[in-house]
Structure formats: C-alpha cells, structure tokens
C-alpha cells in the first residue's frame, strides 16, 4: 500500500478569525509533512474569502452578471492569488505539488478558474485534483476538461454523480438543504462550529458509487485521458454514496474501474 497524497481540505481564505488562519496553517503543516514523508501531493481546496475586507463570512459568487459581484470577485481573486503564491513557494521548497479540488463554494471550482489561479499567480507547484463528480453535476465535460488542463492535472479521484428528478424544479444551484440537529450522531464538520447540512429529500443531484452515474465506457475514457497526461497517475476511489456501506461502495467502484481499465 502506498500513500499517493495527503488531504487537507478546508477554507484557508475564510474571513472568520477562528477558521481561515487555522485552515491555512493546517495546509502549510501538511505540505511540510508531505515533504518529510516523501509524499509528492497534497490535495486541498482553494478557499473563498469574504466579499470585501470587512466581511465576516465567506461569499461564493455564482454568476456576476450584476457589476457589484465583479467588484467582489476582483477583491477575492486578489486575496486568493497572493495566498496561493505563498503556498506555491512553500510547496516548491518541500518538493511537493498541491492539487486543488475544483469544488463549488470555492473561488476555484472549474478548469477555467483553476487555470486562472495558476496563470495569475505564476504558480509552478499548484495544479488540479481531478475529482470528476463536481464537474459532472455542474454540466461540464469531464474528459474534455482533463484534456484542456493537460499537465495541470496532478492527482485524480474516481467519484461519480448523477442528476436526479429534483433538478427539474430545483436546478443544480439548489439551496434546499436543512441544518443537522446539534445532537445528531455522525455530523460532518466543515470548520470550527460549522457542519455539513442535510440534503433535500428530492435532490437535484447526488453522489453515487462509481459506475452508477456514468457507465463503464465513460470511465474508460476518463482513465484514457488521465493516462495521456501521466501514464502512472494513481486514481483514488472516493466513496460518498449513502446507499452503500464503505466496503460495498469500494468493491463496486473497484469492479467498475477494473472493467473500464480492461477496455483501454
């Protein structure tokens, strides 16, 4: 068994003083630890600042058709680029590459925003973690995204998603989540004092075991595109299908990925 990367997801740009600085320091420490272990990749998220220097909470801009949101983005990108220039230098110093998961609610949530960060920061050791599930539900072409990013794809996860009937009336930018009760078991933390919310009963989209959202031929092309970037790139199974246990989901994903690889 081999560690292909260390994961340190969070929001290092969160303006809340008890969260952002702590997440940023966790990322720095993870990069240093990866260097000491000889692990070449750290997976994380870009983070999202507040809307302006006085903001208390992070603010994710979805569509800046109104000019005020362009002002927000200008501020956020200024913060993000400066932070990631520092992280890039630290990664280079420790012979580590940082792979950003293109995850909605972050300033980097797509191939275009990933490349913008790299280009504006002149980054050399920051690239993409290709988790296709978040691109799927946003309506992107995953294989085309891999080919477009090319050598900027540093790391990969196999995780599937599917649109649900709820998308007919909710659309994919759905806010119909609910709070998990404070005393509930198994709550998933997102920061200090903040937790993942509960999904709608009739969601617009959901994560599913590999092969249940996209068929085996799709995964063959996914693997083929990754191999064109780096023939030895590891593909790490990520299981978040609530209909299957951890072992069931892992076994199903592995079976479908082996079938996909056999068709290469």
FENKA-V387078 format. One record per run of one state. SS is the DSSP state (alpha for helix, beta for strand, coil for the rest). FROM is the first residue (numbers start at 1). TO is the last residue. Records with the same first field share a line. If there is no record, write none. Layout:
SS=FROM-TO + FROM-TO
//
This chain:
coil=1-5 + 8-19 + 38-40 + 45-66 + 94-96 + 102-110 + 122-125 + 138-141 + 159-159 + 164-166 + 171-177 + 179-188 + 190-194 + 196-197 + 199-204 + 209-215 + 230-234 + 238-245 + 263-264
beta=6-7 + 41-44 + 97-101 + 126-131 + 153-158 + 160-163 + 178-178 + 189-189 + 195-195 + 198-198 + 205-208 + 235-237
alpha=20-37 + 67-93 + 111-121 + 132-137 + 142-152 + 167-170 + 216-229 + 246-262
//
